[in-house]
Amino acid sequence: MNVVQQFNERKQKALQTTNMPFEAINPKWFDAAKIALEYSSCLSLGIAPYELKRLLMVKKEDLTMMDFALLSNNLENKSARDLGVSVESYVELLQSGVAAVAQWQELSGEIDDQIKKDLAVESIKAKEELDKNPLGSFSAKTAQA
């Protein structure tokens, strides 16, 4: 697995296991984001049916960063007409999520930085190990019969 694949795998795992600070999430935005799920297919969201069901039932306090990203992206992909609200109400809804999106971006950046740091440390350790024993697990001594 190359470094980019390792980074992406770790990032996805981190987003799935890190809770989104729910204090930043506006209740009106959260309700609208969940309603928007009702107008979305699993295919358009890129998730399995059981994940859609879980998202529909999740409480704001239990949102992971991945959950928040799915809700936010999905809401932004819907129009005022899709949601049955006026354009003014729609714009207000989107604006009510700006602080939470900014917080998500900040936390996501911190996760990125930590993953990059971890990968760099692992790479240095692997190189040092290779330098100590260039033949890997084989001994540098010649075989004797």
ABEGO torsion letter per residue (X at the ends): XBAAAAAAAAAAAAAAABBBBAAABBAAAAAAAAAAAAABBAAAAGBBAAAAAAAAABBAAABBAAAAAAAAAAAAABBAAAAGBBAAAAAAAAAAAAAAAAAAAAAAAAAAAAAAAAAAAAAAAAAAAAAABAAEABBABBBBX
